Amino acid sequence: MSEKRNTVDFGAPADFGAHIFRVEIPAARTGEIWIIEDYGYRGGEAGIPRQEARAVLERRVWSQIADAAQRDFNPRLKAAGLKAGRWHVGSNLLDRMLGRELCVLAWAAEKATDDELPVIASKWAALRPEERWWLFIKTVAEAGRPDDYERGWRRALRLALADAGGPRPGAPRRRPPEPELDMPLFAQTS
């Protein structure tokens, strides 16, 4: 029989020195929310810093994306036999994989308008965890610090997830014709 893991907040190991993410939520209603990657014991070795800030969000942005993240994370935590988490003032600890997923959401939302934020949260929720992990790896490699919001994949995340889709105003609403194929799809060859 497997041992039940002792975790805090959003699946973060309770053991000291684990690689986790922290979301710092100040008590002040106007304070910025910081998302920090904490490398735990690995930090400080072989050029790895102890911790790195990944995103800084305005309170208005955090308020509109926090519930989407909590609604996505908690059923998955419960399915894994772990306690559900809840955002609170102070340090909120996250499992490192959930922290990566939260960074993708934060990076897409950090400079979004109030109209774009629900679209971003919805499109982020539609991504599979593996897709979010891949997006984190691609983005953090070139634009993983708070001030990198206009660079590479970080910029692309916002553009991709903020696009509400649908027809553009004034654009015709007809469907393009289906292409004619000379060969059936998945045709078997000998």
VENLINCOR-V269292 format. One record per residue. RES is the residue in three letters. SS is DSSP state (A for helix, B for strand, O for the rest). PSI is psi in degrees with one decimal (* if undefined). Layout:
BEGIN
res->(RES	RES)
ss->(SS	SS)
psi->(PSI	PSI)
END
This chain:
BEGIN
res->(MET	SER	GLU	LYS	ARG	ASN	THR	VAL	ASP	PHE	GLY	ALA	PRO	ALA	ASP	PHE	GLY	ALA	HIS	ILE	PHE	ARG	VAL	GLU	ILE	PRO	ALA	ALA	ARG	THR	GLY	GLU	ILE	TRP	ILE	ILE	GLU	ASP	TYR	GLY	TYR	ARG	GLY	GLY	GLU	ALA	GLY	ILE	PRO	ARG	GLN	GLU	ALA	ARG	ALA	VAL	LEU	GLU	ARG	ARG	VAL	TRP	SER	GLN	ILE	ALA	ASP	ALA	ALA	GLN	ARG	ASP	PHE	ASN	PRO	ARG	LEU	LYS	ALA	ALA	GLY	LEU	LYS	ALA	GLY	ARG	TRP	HIS	VAL	GLY	SER	ASN	LEU	LEU	ASP	ARG	MET	LEU	GLY	ARG	GLU	LEU	CYS	VAL	LEU	ALA	TRP	ALA	ALA	GLU	LYS	ALA	THR	ASP	ASP	GLU	LEU	PRO	VAL	ILE	ALA	SER	LYS	TRP	ALA	ALA	LEU	ARG	PRO	GLU	GLU	ARG	TRP	TRP	LEU	PHE	ILE	LYS	THR	VAL	ALA	GLU	ALA	GLY	ARG	PRO	ASP	ASP	TYR	GLU	ARG	GLY	TRP	ARG	ARG	ALA	LEU	ARG	LEU	ALA	LEU	ALA	ASP	ALA	GLY	GLY	PRO	ARG	PRO	GLY	ALA	PRO	ARG	ARG	ARG	PRO	PRO	GLU	PRO	GLU	LEU	ASP	MET	PRO	LEU	PHE	ALA	GLN	THR	SER)
ss->(O	O	O	O	O	O	B	B	O	B	O	B	B	O	O	O	O	O	O	B	B	B	B	B	B	O	O	O	O	O	O	O	B	B	B	B	B	B	O	A	A	A	O	O	O	O	O	O	O	O	B	B	B	B	B	B	B	O	A	A	A	A	A	A	A	A	A	A	A	A	A	A	A	A	A	A	A	A	A	O	O	O	O	O	O	O	O	O	O	B	B	B	B	B	B	A	A	A	A	A	A	A	A	A	A	A	A	A	A	O	O	O	O	A	A	A	A	A	A	A	A	A	A	A	A	A	O	O	A	A	A	A	A	A	A	A	A	A	A	A	A	A	A	O	O	O	O	O	O	O	O	A	A	A	A	A	A	A	A	A	A	A	O	O	O	O	O	O	O	O	O	O	O	O	O	O	O	O	O	O	O	O	O	O	O	O	O	O	O	O)
psi->(137.0	147.9	141.3	128.0	139.4	113.6	165.5	155.9	-111.8	65.1	9.7	133.2	137.0	-14.0	136.3	138.5	7.0	152.0	114.3	177.4	149.9	138.4	115.1	113.4	113.2	158.5	-31.5	133.7	-18.3	-1.4	155.4	148.4	129.3	135.7	121.6	133.5	122.0	114.4	-4.2	-139.9	-29.9	-25.0	139.3	-7.4	143.1	43.5	2.4	125.4	164.0	-40.7	158.2	131.4	134.1	-33.1	149.8	123.2	143.8	153.9	-38.5	-35.9	-49.0	-42.7	-29.7	-14.6	-18.5	-42.7	-37.5	-43.4	-44.8	-42.5	-30.6	-43.0	-42.5	-44.3	-34.2	-38.5	-45.4	-40.2	-28.2	3.7	21.2	162.9	147.0	153.5	166.7	134.4	138.6	163.0	138.1	-153.1	123.1	122.5	140.3	145.1	144.7	-31.3	-37.8	-35.2	-39.3	-42.3	-40.9	-37.0	-42.2	-44.6	-45.9	-42.7	-38.2	-31.7	-17.4	-34.2	18.4	156.1	167.5	-30.4	-31.8	-27.7	-43.8	-34.1	-45.7	-47.2	-40.2	-45.0	-36.7	-43.1	-27.3	-14.5	144.4	152.9	-40.4	-35.5	-39.9	-40.2	-43.4	-44.3	-37.7	-50.0	-45.7	-41.9	-46.2	-25.6	-31.2	-13.3	54.5	3.5	159.7	-33.7	9.2	19.5	-15.6	20.9	142.2	-127.3	-28.7	-46.2	-40.9	-37.0	-47.7	-45.3	-41.5	-44.7	-20.8	-14.0	114.3	-11.0	-164.1	174.8	146.8	150.1	131.2	-6.8	146.0	148.3	28.4	151.6	138.0	151.0	148.5	136.8	146.8	130.0	135.8	-20.3	139.0	147.8	147.3	31.2	140.0	136.9	154.0	*)
END
